[in-house]
Amino acid sequence: GEDVEQSLFLSVREGDSSVINCTYTDSSSTYLYWYKQEPGAGLQLLTYIFSNMDMKQDQRLTVLLNKKDKHLSLRIADTQTGDSAIYFCAEDITGGGNKLTFGTGTQLKVEL
Amino acid sequence: GAVVSQHPSWVICKSGTSVKIECRSLDFQATTMFWYRQFPKQSLMLMATSNEGSKATYEQGVEKDKFLINHASLTLSTLTVTSAHPEDSSFYICSATRSTGSTEAFFGQGTRLTVV
């Protein structure tokens, strides 16, 4: 089966780092993604990681992948109020076919 | 970057009528498009995979006669919700990929459907 779990809500202060966690069950995932969704809008791809990598950094974003534990995390450094949104992790087990299984979503609230 | 546009952004319709939602890739050709459904405060659930020139592949539990998908060209896929009922009210989002093996799917802005 393909179950992707995330915590539902995270609140941080502006300027702090945010860490959003995701666990998945399908070990055949090839790509793992992080998407951002603002209210009433579609999804914006933030970053992705190939399954043979354990870390990827892209400006304020750091993705860590622990394939053994099937655990994925997204760290946002210097979190800003504009980062407030729902964050979804997603896995693609089709080898780049882009048929994605999404996590439950984590609502990030950034407070002043 | 690639742009995917959905139309309409939101629609209200009467129960029993049909609604068509369009998904267009504006600056690239999309061999495959995906249709997702999102209930309030929930994740996206894949409904079907739409391939240009062939029949859509529906996920388990999705009624293909209720959710008609047509992918007539490399830049347009449509989802028609037939005989809509209030329980069909949801946020429908499409995504498109340039080609098989591409690492990125580009998402439309979504369509909010309310059936009254």
Interface residues (C-beta under 8 A of the other chain):
Chain A: V4 Y31 Y35 G40 A41 G42 L43 Q44 L45 Y48 F88 G95 G96 G97 N98 K99 L100 T101 F102 G103 T104 G105
Chain B: V4 Q6 T32 F34 Y36 K41 Q42 S43 L44 M45 L46 T49 I93 S95 T97 T100 G101 S102 T103 E104 A105 F106 F107 G108 Q109 G110 R112
